[in-house]
């Protein structure tokens, strides 16, 4: 009786899904994860795997460019694919939902067909609004060694990982997808805006001293319609629109408190179970291992956040430099993120103007300071471009040009970088003490036939990015000072090309 009550409350009202009898034998691969395409950041597919059913929520953008979420409950077929109807919804504005069904209208959009390729990527094949497309997605990792999800039966009250879909049963029609990795939780909150249309908000929370998780809520102002995405789906950084806290009584019950668009509320939530009590559900647990051995750099790099700061010892461990992310600004009429660099005496020495995308850092220009005044401005046209997450144990090369003000000097620089992953370390720095990803990096630049080489130890904390760097060898040669400044900016942190 309980299984059909759940299906009636959840799948019929939210998904317009006609339930089938779920198998009691789990599928061979647990697909619970946040799946995305690094080159198309700004949208993602949250998947929770129970029995032979995938509950998949796609947070994306509609034809009007506004945020939109769609859901399918896809059932495993004889050929190994998971197939299910896709729907979107209207509902009661999130601030007005109060112990009553939240969704008001269901819109049939089409069908999803989900499978796993031989390389481990998820094949998201769909026909929506009479448009057929295929996307290949990979599991998102927030930390160097993300948890592994497996199948279990029975209570999950003792679980210490909260990855799942969570809901409030008395308010069927909205929910939260939680991805829990290490001390980080990423959420995608599916609800409804003031106009009653589907709205999603995302957030990244960090573990607090009392065991709760707190962070900011982010919501794009607009994005590329789902069928036209062929690159970043929205602009970055995504605007901050509120904050939230998650606390958990045990592995099955918790509380979601938030402030969004001027509304503050607190909701009791539980894990969503859409199969019978005897059918396996998912539970995730930290994977074993030491944390080294070639993990991708992307899992350690959260990008820029206003207020971030870090300390570096760039010249063979001599000459402390502090770098701070000031926040948004403009340069040459373009929107940028402004970064400032200070010497050991606290004097401003450089200001950098950068644009950050999911795949690269673009430096538009640099201002050098002396005694508080700008003494040199460099404009990179086109911008100096660096991959945001250079591949570990591979060499990355790029050529960029620049023009210095005053002298009008034009130059071309060949840039080569190699990063090697080492075992994680606990590292203390100005930003705090963190369990950090550690890397060795080698950078070689050649300008006017002069080669400069720097070898650096680098520690990155997934919560805040680069926290400490230390140059171990440096042969700068004799390039123009502006090139030394540019090189130093790149060496001092992966976030500072």
C-alpha positions as CSV (number, residue, x, y, z in Angstrom):
1,X,0.0,0.0,0.0
2,X,2.8,2.4,0.9
3,X,4.5,2.2,-2.5
4,X,1.4,3.1,-4.4
5,X,0.7,6.0,-2.0
6,X,4.1,7.3,-2.7
7,X,3.8,6.9,-6.4
8,X,0.5,8.6,-6.4
9,X,1.8,11.6,-4.4
10,X,5.1,11.9,-6.2
11,X,5.0,10.5,-9.7
12,X,1.5,11.2,-10.8
13,X,1.3,14.7,-9.4
14,X,4.8,15.8,-10.2
15,X,5.9,13.6,-13.1
16,X,2.6,12.5,-14.7
17,X,4.4,9.1,-14.6
18,X,2.5,5.8,-15.0
19,X,4.3,3.5,-12.5
20,X,5.5,0.1,-13.4
21,X,6.6,-2.6,-11.0
22,X,10.2,-1.8,-10.1
23,X,12.6,-4.7,-10.2
24,X,14.0,-5.8,-6.8
25,X,17.4,-6.6,-8.3
26,X,19.4,-3.4,-8.8
27,X,21.0,-2.4,-12.0
28,X,24.7,-3.2,-12.4
29,X,25.9,0.4,-12.3
30,X,24.6,3.0,-9.9
31,X,24.1,6.2,-11.9
32,X,23.4,8.5,-8.9
33,X,25.3,11.7,-9.7
34,X,25.3,15.2,-11.1
35,X,26.1,14.9,-14.7
36,X,27.3,17.8,-16.9
37,X,29.4,18.8,-19.8
38,X,32.4,20.9,-18.8
39,X,32.3,22.9,-22.0
40,X,28.6,23.7,-21.5
41,X,28.6,24.8,-17.8
42,X,25.5,26.4,-16.5
43,X,23.1,23.5,-16.8
44,X,23.2,19.9,-15.5
45,X,21.3,16.6,-15.1
46,X,20.8,15.4,-11.5
47,X,20.2,11.6,-11.4
48,X,19.1,9.5,-8.5
49,X,19.0,5.7,-9.1
50,X,16.6,3.4,-7.2
51,X,15.9,-0.1,-8.3
52,X,15.7,0.1,-12.1
53,X,14.3,3.6,-12.2
54,X,16.3,6.8,-12.8
55,X,14.7,10.0,-11.3
56,X,16.4,12.6,-13.5
57,X,16.0,16.4,-13.1
58,X,17.4,18.7,-15.8
59,X,18.0,22.3,-14.8
60,X,18.3,24.3,-18.0
61,X,16.7,27.2,-19.9
62,X,13.5,27.5,-21.9
63,X,12.9,29.0,-25.3
64,X,12.6,32.4,-23.6
65,X,16.0,32.1,-21.9
66,X,14.5,31.8,-18.5
67,X,15.5,29.1,-16.0
68,X,13.4,25.9,-16.5
69,X,13.5,22.5,-14.9
70,X,12.1,19.3,-16.4
71,X,11.8,15.8,-14.8
72,X,11.6,12.2,-16.0
73,X,11.3,8.9,-14.2
74,X,13.0,6.7,-16.7
75,X,12.7,2.9,-16.4
76,X,15.3,0.4,-17.5
77,X,14.4,-1.4,-20.8
78,X,15.4,-4.7,-22.2
79,X,18.2,-3.1,-24.3
80,X,19.7,-1.5,-21.2
81,X,18.4,2.1,-21.8
82,X,16.3,4.0,-19.4
83,X,13.2,5.5,-21.0
84,X,10.6,7.9,-19.6
85,X,8.3,10.8,-20.3
86,X,9.6,14.3,-19.6
87,X,7.4,17.0,-18.1
88,X,7.8,20.6,-16.9
89,X,5.5,22.2,-14.3
90,X,3.8,25.3,-13.0
91,X,3.2,25.8,-9.4
92,X,2.6,28.0,-6.3
93,X,5.3,30.6,-5.8
94,X,7.9,29.1,-3.4
95,X,7.3,31.7,-0.7
96,X,3.6,30.8,-0.6
97,X,3.9,27.0,-0.5
98,X,2.5,25.8,2.9
99,X,1.7,22.2,3.5
100,X,-0.2,21.7,0.3
101,X,0.6,20.3,-3.1
102,X,3.0,22.8,-4.8
103,X,2.5,22.1,-8.5
104,X,-0.6,23.2,-10.3
105,X,-0.1,22.3,-14.0
106,X,1.9,19.6,-15.8
107,X,3.2,20.1,-19.3
108,X,4.2,17.1,-21.4
109,X,7.5,17.9,-23.2
110,X,8.5,14.6,-24.7
111,X,10.7,11.6,-23.9
112,X,14.2,10.9,-22.5
113,X,16.4,7.9,-23.3
114,X,19.4,7.5,-21.0
115,X,22.2,5.1,-21.3
116,X,25.9,4.7,-20.4
117,X,28.6,4.7,-23.0
118,X,31.7,2.5,-23.0
119,X,33.8,5.4,-21.7
120,X,31.5,5.9,-18.7
121,X,29.8,9.0,-20.0
122,X,26.0,9.3,-19.7
123,X,24.2,9.5,-23.1
124,X,21.3,11.8,-22.6
125,X,19.1,11.3,-25.7
126,X,15.8,13.2,-25.8
127,X,13.0,14.5,-27.9
128,X,11.6,17.6,-26.3
129,X,9.1,20.0,-27.9
130,X,9.6,18.0,-31.1
131,X,13.4,18.7,-31.0
132,X,15.7,15.6,-30.9
133,X,19.2,16.0,-29.5
134,X,21.9,13.9,-27.8
135,X,24.2,15.1,-25.1
136,X,27.2,13.2,-23.6
137,X,27.7,14.1,-19.9
138,X,30.3,13.2,-17.2
139,X,30.0,12.9,-13.4
140,X,30.7,16.2,-11.6
141,X,33.4,16.0,-8.9
142,X,33.6,18.7,-6.2
143,X,36.6,17.0,-4.4
144,X,39.6,15.0,-5.5
145,X,38.1,11.7,-4.4
146,X,34.3,11.9,-4.8
147,X,32.1,9.3,-2.9
148,X,31.0,6.1,-4.6
149,X,27.2,5.4,-4.7
150,X,26.0,1.9,-4.3
151,X,22.6,0.1,-3.7
152,X,21.2,-0.8,-0.3
153,X,17.9,-1.9,1.1
154,X,16.3,-0.8,4.4
155,X,16.9,2.3,6.5
156,X,19.5,4.9,5.6
157,X,19.2,6.7,9.0
158,X,22.9,5.9,9.7
159,X,24.1,7.3,6.4
160,X,26.6,10.2,6.7
161,X,26.4,11.2,3.0
162,X,23.3,13.0,2.0
163,X,23.4,12.7,-1.8
164,X,19.8,12.2,-3.0
165,X,16.6,13.9,-3.9
166,X,15.0,15.4,-0.8
167,X,11.4,16.7,-0.5
168,X,8.6,17.6,1.9
169,X,5.9,15.1,1.4
170,X,3.1,17.4,2.4
171,X,4.2,19.8,-0.3
172,X,4.6,17.4,-3.2
173,X,5.8,19.3,-6.3
174,X,9.1,20.8,-5.3
175,X,12.4,19.3,-4.2
176,X,16.1,19.6,-3.8
177,X,18.8,17.5,-5.5
178,X,21.8,17.2,-3.1
179,X,25.3,16.2,-4.2
180,X,27.4,15.7,-1.1
181,X,31.2,15.3,-1.5
182,X,33.6,15.7,1.4
183,X,32.8,19.0,3.3
184,X,30.9,20.4,0.3
185,X,27.2,20.1,-0.7
186,X,25.9,21.3,-4.1
187,X,22.2,21.7,-4.4
188,X,19.8,22.3,-7.2
189,X,16.5,23.5,-5.8
190,X,13.4,22.9,-8.0
191,X,10.5,25.2,-7.2
192,X,8.4,28.0,-8.6
193,X,8.9,31.8,-9.1
194,X,6.6,34.6,-8.3
195,X,5.0,34.2,-11.7
196,X,4.2,30.5,-10.9
197,X,6.6,29.3,-13.5
198,X,9.2,26.6,-12.9
199,X,12.3,28.1,-11.3
200,X,15.6,26.6,-10.2
201,X,18.3,27.9,-7.9
202,X,21.7,26.3,-7.2
203,X,24.1,26.7,-4.3
204,X,27.3,25.4,-2.9
205,X,27.5,24.9,0.9
206,X,30.4,24.1,3.2
207,X,30.4,22.2,6.4
208,X,30.2,24.3,9.5
209,X,31.6,23.6,13.0
210,X,28.2,22.4,14.2
211,X,27.8,19.9,11.4
212,X,25.4,21.9,9.3
213,X,26.2,23.1,5.7
214,X,25.8,26.8,4.7
215,X,26.3,28.7,1.5
216,X,25.0,31.1,-1.1
217,X,22.1,30.6,-3.5
218,X,22.8,31.5,-7.2
219,X,20.4,32.0,-10.1
220,X,21.2,33.0,-13.6
221,X,19.4,36.0,-14.9
222,X,19.0,34.2,-18.3
223,X,20.6,31.5,-20.4
224,X,20.7,29.8,-23.8
225,X,17.6,27.9,-24.7
226,X,18.2,24.2,-24.1
227,X,18.2,23.2,-27.8
228,X,20.8,25.9,-28.7
229,X,23.4,25.3,-26.0
230,X,26.8,24.8,-27.7
231,X,29.1,26.3,-25.1
232,X,28.6,28.0,-21.7
233,X,24.9,28.0,-21.1
234,X,24.9,31.3,-19.2
235,X,27.3,34.1,-18.2
236,X,29.6,33.8,-15.2
237,X,29.8,34.5,-12.3
238,X,26.2,33.5,-11.7
239,X,24.4,36.2,-9.5
240,X,24.0,35.5,-5.8
241,X,20.3,35.8,-4.9
242,X,20.2,34.5,-1.3
243,X,21.7,32.0,1.2
244,X,20.7,28.6,2.7
245,X,21.6,26.2,5.5
246,X,21.1,22.4,5.5
247,X,21.1,20.5,8.8
248,X,20.5,16.7,9.2
249,X,19.0,14.9,12.2
250,X,20.2,11.6,10.7
251,X,20.7,10.1,7.3
252,X,17.0,10.3,6.3
253,X,15.7,13.5,7.8
254,X,16.9,17.1,7.7
255,X,16.0,20.8,7.6
256,X,16.3,23.3,4.8
257,X,16.4,27.0,5.8
258,X,16.8,29.8,3.3
259,X,16.5,33.4,2.4
260,X,15.6,34.1,-1.2
261,X,14.2,37.2,-2.9
262,X,13.4,38.7,0.5
263,X,11.6,35.6,1.8
264,X,13.0,33.5,4.7
265,X,11.6,30.1,5.5
266,X,12.6,26.8,7.1
267,X,11.3,23.4,5.9
268,X,11.6,19.9,7.3
269,X,12.8,17.5,4.5
270,X,13.3,13.8,4.0
271,X,14.9,11.6,1.4
272,X,12.5,10.9,-1.5
273,X,11.8,7.1,-1.9
274,X,9.8,6.3,-5.1
275,X,10.2,2.5,-5.0
276,X,8.9,-0.2,-2.6
277,X,10.6,-0.9,0.8
278,X,12.2,-4.0,-0.5
279,X,13.7,-2.4,-3.7
280,X,17.3,-1.2,-3.5
281,X,17.9,2.5,-3.2
282,X,21.2,4.5,-3.4
283,X,23.6,5.4,-0.6
284,X,26.9,7.1,-1.2
285,X,30.1,6.8,0.9
286,X,33.6,8.3,0.7
287,X,35.9,6.3,-1.5
288,X,39.1,4.8,-0.2
289,X,42.5,5.9,-1.2
290,X,45.1,8.6,-0.5
291,X,43.9,11.3,-2.7
292,X,46.8,11.5,-5.1
293,X,47.5,9.8,-8.4
294,X,46.4,12.0,-11.1
295,X,43.0,13.4,-10.2
296,X,41.8,16.2,-12.5
297,X,42.7,19.7,-11.4
298,X,39.1,20.8,-11.9
299,X,38.0,19.1,-8.7
300,X,40.2,21.5,-6.7
301,X,39.4,24.8,-8.5
302,X,36.2,26.6,-7.4
303,X,37.0,29.7,-9.5
304,X,36.9,33.3,-8.3
305,X,34.8,34.7,-5.5
306,X,34.9,38.3,-4.3
307,X,36.9,38.5,-1.1
308,X,39.1,35.5,-1.9
309,X,42.7,36.1,-0.9
310,X,45.9,34.0,-0.9
311,X,49.5,34.3,0.0
312,X,52.4,33.4,-2.2
313,X,56.2,33.2,-2.0
314,X,57.0,33.6,-5.7
315,X,60.8,34.1,-5.8
316,X,62.4,30.9,-4.4
317,X,60.4,31.4,-1.3
318,X,61.4,35.0,-0.8
319,X,59.2,38.1,-1.1
320,X,55.7,37.5,0.1
321,X,52.8,38.5,-2.2
322,X,49.1,38.7,-1.3
323,X,46.5,38.5,-4.0
324,X,42.8,39.5,-3.5
325,X,39.7,39.1,-5.7
326,X,38.1,42.6,-5.6
327,X,35.0,41.8,-7.5
328,X,33.3,42.7,-10.8
329,X,34.4,45.7,-12.8
330,X,35.0,47.0,-16.4
331,X,38.1,47.2,-18.6
332,X,38.1,48.6,-22.2
333,X,34.3,48.6,-22.0
334,X,34.0,44.9,-21.1
335,X,32.8,43.2,-17.9
336,X,35.7,41.7,-15.9
337,X,36.7,40.3,-12.6
338,X,39.3,42.6,-10.9
339,X,42.2,41.1,-9.0
340,X,44.8,43.1,-7.0
341,X,48.3,42.1,-5.9
342,X,50.1,43.5,-2.9
343,X,53.7,43.3,-1.8
344,X,55.0,42.3,1.7
345,X,54.5,45.9,2.9
346,X,50.9,46.0,1.8
347,X,51.5,48.2,-1.2
348,X,49.4,47.7,-4.3
349,X,51.7,46.6,-7.1
350,X,49.4,45.2,-9.8
351,X,45.8,45.1,-10.9
352,X,44.6,42.4,-13.3
353,X,41.4,42.4,-15.4
354,X,40.1,39.0,-16.2
355,X,37.1,37.1,-17.5
356,X,36.4,33.6,-16.2
357,X,34.6,30.9,-18.2
358,X,34.0,27.3,-17.2
359,X,37.0,26.3,-19.4
360,X,39.5,29.2,-19.4
361,X,40.8,32.4,-17.8
362,X,41.1,35.4,-20.1
363,X,43.4,38.3,-19.1
364,X,42.3,41.5,-20.9
365,X,44.8,43.8,-19.3
366,X,47.1,44.7,-16.4
367,X,48.0,47.9,-14.6
368,X,51.3,48.2,-12.7
369,X,51.4,50.5,-9.7
370,X,54.2,52.4,-8.0
371,X,53.5,54.6,-4.9
372,X,49.8,54.1,-5.5
373,X,49.8,55.4,-9.0
374,X,49.5,53.6,-12.3
375,X,52.9,53.6,-14.1
376,X,52.2,51.0,-16.9
377,X,49.1,49.6,-18.5
378,X,49.2,46.5,-20.7
379,X,46.3,45.6,-23.0
380,X,46.2,42.0,-24.4
381,X,44.5,42.0,-27.8
382,X,43.2,39.4,-28.3
383,X,43.1,38.5,-24.5
384,X,45.7,36.2,-23.1
385,X,43.9,32.9,-22.8
386,X,44.8,30.0,-20.5
387,X,42.9,26.8,-19.9
388,X,41.2,27.0,-16.5
389,X,42.1,23.4,-15.6
390,X,45.2,22.3,-17.4
391,X,45.4,18.5,-17.7
392,X,47.4,16.7,-15.1
393,X,50.6,15.1,-16.3
394,X,50.2,16.8,-19.7
395,X,51.9,19.8,-21.2
396,X,49.7,22.8,-22.2
397,X,51.0,25.4,-24.6
398,X,49.6,28.8,-25.8
399,X,50.8,31.9,-27.7
400,X,49.6,35.3,-26.7
401,X,50.4,38.9,-27.6
402,X,50.4,42.2,-25.7
403,X,50.9,45.9,-26.1
404,X,52.3,48.1,-23.4
405,X,51.2,51.7,-23.0
406,X,53.7,54.5,-23.2
407,X,56.3,52.7,-25.3
408,X,53.7,51.0,-27.5
409,X,55.8,47.9,-27.3
410,X,54.2,44.9,-29.0
411,X,55.4,41.4,-28.1
412,X,54.5,37.7,-28.5
413,X,55.0,35.2,-25.7
414,X,55.2,31.4,-26.0
415,X,53.8,29.9,-22.8
416,X,54.2,26.2,-21.8
417,X,52.9,24.6,-18.6
418,X,53.0,21.1,-17.1
419,X,51.2,20.1,-13.9
420,X,51.8,17.0,-11.8
421,X,49.5,15.8,-9.1
422,X,50.8,14.8,-5.7
423,X,49.2,13.3,-2.6
424,X,46.8,15.6,-0.7
425,X,48.1,17.5,2.3
426,X,46.7,19.4,5.2
427,X,48.0,23.0,4.6
428,X,47.8,26.1,6.8
429,X,47.9,29.5,5.1
430,X,46.4,33.0,5.6
431,X,43.0,31.7,4.3
432,X,42.9,29.0,7.0
433,X,43.8,25.3,7.4
434,X,42.5,22.9,4.7
435,X,42.8,19.4,3.4
436,X,44.4,20.5,0.1
437,X,45.1,19.2,-3.3
438,X,48.9,19.5,-3.9
439,X,50.5,20.0,-7.3
440,X,53.9,20.5,-8.9
441,X,53.9,22.9,-11.8
442,X,56.5,23.9,-14.3
443,X,56.0,27.1,-16.4
444,X,58.3,28.1,-19.3
445,X,57.8,31.3,-21.2
446,X,59.8,32.6,-24.2
447,X,59.7,36.3,-25.3
448,X,62.2,38.0,-27.7
449,X,64.2,34.8,-27.5
450,X,64.6,35.0,-23.8
451,X,63.3,32.0,-21.8
452,X,62.1,32.2,-18.2
453,X,61.4,29.0,-16.1
454,X,59.6,28.7,-12.8
455,X,59.0,25.5,-10.8
456,X,56.3,25.8,-8.1
457,X,54.6,23.9,-5.3
458,X,50.9,24.7,-5.3
459,X,48.2,23.9,-2.7
460,X,44.5,24.2,-3.6
461,X,41.6,23.8,-1.3
462,X,38.3,22.9,-3.1
463,X,36.4,25.4,-0.8
464,X,38.5,28.5,-1.7
465,X,40.9,27.7,-4.5
466,X,44.6,28.3,-4.3
467,X,45.7,29.0,-0.7
468,X,49.5,28.8,-1.0
469,X,52.2,28.7,-3.6
470,X,56.0,28.4,-3.3
471,X,58.5,28.8,-6.1
472,X,61.3,26.2,-5.8
473,X,63.4,27.3,-8.8
474,X,63.3,30.4,-10.9
475,X,65.3,31.4,-14.0
476,X,63.6,34.6,-15.2
477,X,66.3,35.7,-17.6
478,X,65.9,39.4,-18.6
479,X,62.5,40.0,-20.2
480,X,60.7,43.4,-19.9
481,X,59.3,44.0,-16.4
482,X,55.8,43.8,-17.6
483,X,56.4,40.2,-18.7
484,X,57.9,39.3,-15.3
485,X,54.8,40.7,-13.7
486,X,52.6,38.7,-16.0
487,X,54.5,35.5,-15.4
488,X,54.5,36.1,-11.6
489,X,50.7,36.5,-11.7
490,X,50.3,33.2,-13.4
491,X,52.8,31.4,-11.1
492,X,51.2,32.7,-7.9
493,X,48.0,30.8,-8.4
494,X,46.1,28.7,-10.9
495,X,43.4,31.3,-10.7
496,X,45.7,34.1,-11.8
497,X,46.9,33.7,-15.3
